[in-house]
């Protein structure tokens, strides 16, 4: 039986425990897949200050979530602020930046990532942003294919540090037609 379509909504501070639970479950899944390089080895809920940052983001309207059967199965953090780790001049001025997009790794998460990426495009157009940008671990061909399929073009790579190791990250941009 097909899963019902999902409707993204703005997260509130009441959603923070569910958001952290989703993030920790995705993190644990990556570890079991042998991919600790993507986000390191410390669960998000145990990173000092991170739960407070998630609370702040919900108060600022930065986080969108998706629920199925009352359970958080996806989240998007997008805002018109480019992180300082992104190389200068690779993202067009005024762009919306996807800080994270995560979905439940089980069947309830199917289709949620695409819905959240389209929600990000809707939000960017509402802000008259010329583009959406994001960065991701460059060591994942799967992520590269997903973002290629959604119109994100790789524009740069940079090196960051994760758990004391140098990690390559890719920067991608999806150029938007503001009118639609």
LOVEX-638292 format. One record per atom (N, C-alpha, C): residue in three letters; x, y, z. Coordinates in steps of 0.02 Angstrom, whole numbers, padded with zeros to 5 digits, always signed. Each point is the difference from the previous one (the first is absolute). Layout:
! residues N
AlaXYZ...
***
This chain:
! residues 180
Unk+00042-00059+00000Unk-00042+00059+00000Unk+00044+00062+00000Unk-00013+00048-00045Unk+00042+00060-00003Unk-00007+00042+00063Unk+00056+00032+00019Unk+00000+00044+00059Unk-00036+00064-00019Unk-00037+00030+00046Unk-00032+00064-00015Unk+00052+00054-00013Unk-00020+00049-00041Unk+00047+00055-00012Unk+00012+00037+00065Unk+00055+00035+00003Unk+00019+00035+00061Unk-00006+00075-00010Unk-00014+00034+00055Unk-00004+00073-00001Unk+00051+00027+00049Unk+00052+00032-00025Unk+00049+00031+00046Unk-00033+00055+00041Unk+00025+00010+00061Unk-00024+00055+00042Unk+00058+00029+00039Unk-00008+00060+00023Unk+00052+00032+00042Unk+00005-00036+00066Unk+00062-00013+00020Unk+00012-00032+00065Unk-00006+00051+00055Unk-00018-00024+00059Unk-00004+00043+00060Unk+00049-00027+00052Unk+00009+00037+00053Unk+00045-00024+00053Unk-00026-00065+00031Unk-00066-00012-00003Unk-00027-00064+00024Unk+00025-00059-00041Unk+00021+00013-00062Unk+00023-00053-00045Unk+00074-00018+00010Unk+00036+00038+00040Unk+00073-00010+00006Unk+00018-00072+00020Unk-00032-00031+00049Unk+00018-00069+00016Unk-00009-00048-00059Unk-00054+00009-00037Unk-00012-00043-00059Unk+00052+00013-00054Unk+00019+00063-00010Unk+00051+00017-00050Unk+00067-00031+00019Unk+00019+00006+00063Unk+00063-00029+00023Unk-00001-00076-00005Unk-00057-00030+00015Unk-00006-00072-00006Unk+00009-00022-00073Unk-00031+00036-00047Unk+00009-00015-00071Unk+00073+00007-00019Unk+00031+00055+00020Unk+00069+00013-00018Unk+00046-00055+00028Unk-00011-00019+00062Unk+00041-00053+00030Unk-00012-00067-00034Unk-00062-00014-00022Unk-00013-00064-00034Unk+00033-00002-00068Unk+00000+00056-00036Unk+00034+00002-00065Unk+00075-00006+00011Unk+00026+00033+00051Unk+00071-00005+00016Unk+00019-00072+00015Unk-00040-00035+00041Unk+00014-00070+00018Unk-00003-00044-00063Unk-00046+00014-00044Unk-00005-00038-00063Unk+00064+00009-00041Unk+00025+00062-00004Unk+00062+00011-00038Unk+00058-00039+00031Unk+00004-00002+00066Unk+00053-00037+00033Unk-00005-00074-00018Unk-00061-00028+00001Unk-00008-00071-00017Unk+00016-00014-00073Unk-00004+00051-00042Unk+00017-00006-00071Unk+00075+00009-00012Unk+00038+00011+00054Unk+00072+00010-00006Unk+00018+00069-00026Unk-00041+00050+00014Unk+00011+00068-00025Unk+00006+00052+00056Unk+00045-00011+00048Unk+00006+00050+00054Unk+00030+00066-00025Unk+00031-00001-00059Unk+00031+00061-00026Unk-00052+00054-00015Unk-00061-00020-00014Unk-00050+00049-00019Unk-00014+00050+00055Unk-00012-00024+00062Unk-00017+00045+00055Unk+00040-00014+00063Unk+00050-00041-00004Unk+00038-00015+00059Unk-00032-00055+00041Unk+00022-00008+00061Unk-00022-00057+00041Unk-00042+00020+00061Unk-00009+00065+00012Unk-00038+00022+00058Unk-00072+00015-00023Unk-00050-00032+00031Unk-00070+00015-00018Unk-00015+00075+00009Unk-00043+00025-00041Unk-00016+00072+00002Unk-00024+00022+00068Unk-00042-00041+00032Unk-00027+00020+00065Unk+00053+00005+00054Unk+00059-00028-00012Unk+00054+00003+00049Unk+00055+00050-00017Unk-00008+00036-00055Unk+00048+00052-00017Unk-00015+00061+00044Unk+00049+00023+00039Unk-00013+00057+00044Unk-00029+00060-00039Unk-00057+00025+00024Unk-00032+00058-00029Unk-00045-00014-00060Unk+00005-00060-00028Unk-00039-00014-00061Unk-00076+00000+00013Unk-00024-00033+00053Unk-00072+00004+00013Unk-00026+00072+00007Unk+00040+00043+00031Unk-00019+00070+00005Unk-00003+00034-00068Unk+00047-00019-00044Unk+00000+00028-00068Unk-00063-00021-00037Unk-00021-00063+00008Unk-00061-00023-00032Unk-00060+00038+00027Unk-00002+00012+00065Unk-00054+00040+00030Unk+00000+00071-00029Unk+00059+00030-00006Unk+00004+00067-00028Unk-00025+00000-00072Unk+00020-00050-00039Unk-00023-00003-00070Unk-00075-00007-00004Unk-00031-00038+00046Unk-00074-00005-00003Unk-00031+00067+00016Unk+00027+00036+00048Unk-00027+00066+00017Unk+00008+00050-00059Unk+00052-00009-00039Unk+00013+00045-00056Unk-00037-00022-00064Unk-00036-00056+00003Unk-00037-00024-00058Unk+00044-00032-00054Unk+00058-00024+00019Unk+00048-00029-00047Unk-00015-00073-00015Unk-00034-00036+00045Unk-00009-00072-00008Unk-00072-00016-00022Unk-00003-00041-00051Unk-00062-00029-00025Unk+00002-00074+00016Unk-00056-00029+00020Unk-00001-00072+00013Unk-00058-00033-00036Unk+00006-00066-00006Unk-00053-00041-00029Unk-00014-00055+00050Unk-00065-00012+00011Unk-00021-00055+00044Unk-00042-00050-00039Unk+00004-00062+00020Unk-00046-00052-00023Unk-00024-00037+00062Unk-00064-00008+00004Unk-00030-00033+00058Unk+00024+00030+00066Unk+00008+00067+00001Unk+00020+00035+00061Unk+00073-00005+00018Unk+00041-00028-00045Unk+00071-00009+00014Unk+00041+00041-00050Unk+00051+00035+00025Unk+00044+00040-00043Unk+00040-00047-00045Unk-00008+00008-00066Unk+00036-00043-00048Unk+00044+00040-00048Unk+00002+00066+00009Unk+00044+00040-00042Unk+00006+00070+00026Unk+00057+00030-00015Unk+00012+00070+00020Unk+00044+00036-00051Unk-00011+00064-00003Unk+00038+00044-00043Unk+00017+00062+00040Unk+00063+00020-00002Unk+00021+00064+00029Unk+00026+00042-00057Unk-00036+00053-00017Unk+00019+00043-00056Unk-00010+00072+00019Unk+00048+00042-00018Unk-00003+00071+00017Unk+00043+00039-00049Unk-00013+00065-00006Unk+00040+00041-00046Unk+00065+00023+00032Unk+00038-00048+00026Unk+00066+00016+00029Unk+00049-00055-00020Unk+00053+00020-00031Unk+00051-00047-00024Unk+00051-00010+00056Unk+00012-00063+00020Unk+00049-00012+00054Unk+00070+00023-00019Unk+00039+00022+00048Unk+00067+00024-00014Unk+00047-00054-00028Unk-00016-00063+00009Unk+00042-00054-00026Unk-00002-00005-00077Unk-00050+00030-00031Unk-00008-00004-00072Unk+00049+00049-00033Unk+00038-00025-00050Unk+00048+00045-00034Unk-00035+00062-00028Unk+00034+00056+00005Unk-00027+00064-00023Unk-00016-00002-00074Unk-00054+00033-00018Unk-00020+00013-00069Unk-00022-00062-00040Unk-00012-00057+00033Unk-00025-00058-00039Unk-00076-00005+00001Unk-00032+00036+00047Unk-00072+00001+00005Unk-00024+00070-00016Unk-00049+00007-00045Unk-00024+00067-00018Unk-00027+00038+00060Unk+00014+00065+00002Unk-00026+00043+00053Unk-00076-00007+00004Unk-00026+00000+00061Unk-00072-00003+00010Unk-00029-00070-00002Unk+00042-00051-00006Unk-00024-00068-00005Unk-00026-00026+00067Unk-00044-00048-00003Unk-00023-00038+00059Unk+00047-00059+00007Unk+00019-00016+00062Unk+00047-00055+00013Unk-00036-00055+00039Unk+00007-00062-00024Unk-00026-00058+00035Unk+00054-00023+00048Unk-00012+00011+00064Unk+00049-00020+00051Unk-00003-00074+00014Unk-00059-00029-00004Unk-00006-00073+00005Unk-00068-00021-00028Unk-00001-00059-00027Unk-00062-00033-00019Unk+00010-00073+00019Unk-00046-00027+00040Unk+00006-00069+00024Unk-00068-00034-00003Unk+00001-00065-00014Unk-00061-00038+00000Unk+00010-00066+00036Unk-00054-00025+00028Unk+00000-00065+00031Unk+00025-00051-00051Unk+00043-00045+00021Unk+00030-00049-00046Unk-00044-00060-00012Unk-00058-00003+00032Unk-00047-00055-00011Unk-00052+00019-00052Unk-00050-00044-00009Unk-00051+00012-00051Unk-00039+00065+00009Unk-00008+00023+00062Unk-00037+00063+00012Unk+00036+00060-00029Unk+00065-00006-00013Unk+00038+00055-00028Unk-00001+00004-00075Unk-00029-00049-00033Unk+00000+00000-00074Unk-00038+00060-00027Unk+00032+00035-00046Unk-00030+00058-00033Unk+00005+00064+00040Unk+00020-00004+00063Unk+00003+00058+00043Unk+00057+00048-00021Unk+00057-00029-00018Unk+00056+00043-00021Unk-00017+00042-00060Unk-00032-00030-00050Unk-00021+00039-00059Unk-00049+00054+00019Unk-00048-00016+00044Unk-00049+00050+00021Unk+00035+00057+00036Unk+00049-00015+00041Unk+00036+00053+00037Unk+00043+00042-00047Unk+00031-00031-00050Unk+00039+00040-00048Unk-00045+00046-00040Unk-00060-00022-00016Unk-00047+00043-00035Unk-00026+00056+00046Unk-00008-00016+00064Unk-00019+00051+00048Unk+00056+00053+00006Unk+00062-00022-00002Unk+00056+00047+00002Unk-00003+00047-00061Unk-00016-00028-00058Unk-00005+00042-00060Unk-00058+00050+00007Unk-00055-00022+00029Unk-00057+00045+00011Unk+00020+00057+00047Unk+00034-00018+00055Unk+00022+00051+00048Unk+00049+00049-00033Unk+00046-00026-00040Unk+00049+00043-00033Unk-00035+00049-00048Unk-00048-00025-00038Unk-00037+00044-00045Unk-00038+00053+00039Unk-00029-00020+00057Unk-00037+00049+00041Unk+00046+00055+00026Unk+00064-00015+00007Unk+00050+00050+00021Unk+00033+00034-00060Unk-00025-00014-00060Unk+00029+00026-00062Unk+00074-00017-00007Unk+00019-00058+00025Unk+00069-00023-00005Unk+00015-00024-00071Unk+00058+00016-00026Unk+00017-00022-00068Unk+00019-00074-00003Unk+00016-00029+00058Unk+00023-00069+00001Unk-00007-00030+00069Unk+00003-00066+00001Unk+00006-00039+00062Unk+00070-00029+00000Unk+00031-00003+00057Unk+00066-00030+00005Unk+00002-00047+00059Unk+00047-00047-00002Unk+00010-00047+00054Unk+00071-00027-00004Unk+00021-00031+00053Unk+00063-00037-00003Unk-00012-00069+00029Unk+00042-00047-00021Unk-00008-00069+00024Unk+00068-00035-00004Unk+00004-00055+00036Unk+00060-00041+00000Unk+00014-00023-00071Unk+00058+00016-00026Unk+00018-00017-00070Unk+00014-00075-00009Unk+00008-00037+00055Unk+00014-00071-00005Unk-00060-00044-00013Unk-00058+00030-00015Unk-00060-00039-00012Unk-00025+00011-00071Unk+00013-00049-00045Unk-00028+00005-00067Unk-00076+00002+00001Unk-00030-00034+00050Unk-00074-00001+00006Unk-00027+00071+00009Unk+00031+00039+00046Unk-00023+00069+00010Unk+00009+00041-00064Unk+00056-00010-00033Unk+00012+00035-00063Unk-00055-00013-00051Unk-00019-00064-00007Unk-00054-00018-00048Unk-00067+00030+00021Unk-00015-00003+00064Unk-00064+00028+00024Unk-00004+00074-00017Unk+00053+00037+00016Unk-00002+00072-00012Unk+00004+00015-00075Unk+00036-00039-00039Unk-00001+00008-00073Unk-00071-00007-00026Unk-00035-00052+00024Unk-00068-00013-00023Unk-00048+00056+00018Unk+00015+00039+00050Unk-00042+00056+00020Unk+00025+00068-00026Unk+00048-00002-00047Unk+00022+00061-00033Unk+00055+00039+00034Unk+00035-00030+00048Unk+00055+00033+00034Unk+00065-00014-00037Unk+00035+00053-00018Unk+00063-00005-00037Unk+00058+00009+00048Unk+00049-00045-00004Unk+00059+00007+00042Unk+00041+00059-00024Unk+00014+00047+00047Unk+00036+00061-00017Unk+00068+00006+00034Unk+00011-00040+00052Unk+00064+00004+00036Unk+00006-00059+00048Unk+00061-00010+00024Unk+00014-00046+00055Unk+00044+00038+00050Unk-00004-00021+00062Unk+00043+00028+00052Unk+00015-00055+00051Unk+00051+00011+00040Unk+00019-00047+00052Unk-00020+00028+00067Unk-00031-00043+00040Unk-00020+00018+00068Unk+00029-00053+00047Unk-00006+00010+00064Unk+00025-00049+00048Unk-00058-00032+00037Unk+00002-00066+00007Unk-00051-00038+00036Unk+00036-00051+00043Unk-00009+00004+00064Unk+00033-00046+00047Unk+00076-00003-00011Unk+00029+00058-00015Unk+00073+00004-00009Unk+00025-00023-00067Unk-00044-00014-00047Unk+00021-00023-00067Unk-00024+00049-00053Unk+00040+00007-00053Unk-00019+00043-00056Unk-00054-00036-00041Unk-00055+00036-00013Unk-00056-00027-00038Unk-00015+00047-00058Unk-00009-00030-00060Unk-00018+00039-00059Unk-00076+00008-00003Unk-00021+00061-00014Unk-00071+00016-00008Unk-00011+00033-00067Unk-00058-00012-00029Unk-00019+00031-00063Unk-00051+00054+00013Unk+00004+00054-00039Unk-00050+00054+00002Unk-00039-00005-00065Unk-00066+00001+00006Unk-00044-00004-00058Unk-00049+00058+00000Unk-00020+00021-00059Unk-00047+00055-00009Unk-00054-00021-00049Unk-00062+00016+00017Unk-00057-00008-00046Unk-00024+00070-00015Unk+00007+00019-00063Unk-00021+00067-00021Unk-00076-00001-00011Unk-00033+00053+00022Unk-00073+00002+00000Unk-00026+00055-00046Unk-00057-00013-00026Unk-00039+00052-00033Unk-00045+00028+00054Unk+00011+00062+00021Unk-00037+00028+00056Unk-00074+00002-00015Unk-00019+00008-00063Unk-00071+00004-00017Unk-00034-00068+00007Unk+00037-00054+00000Unk-00036-00062+00009Unk+00036-00060-00017
***
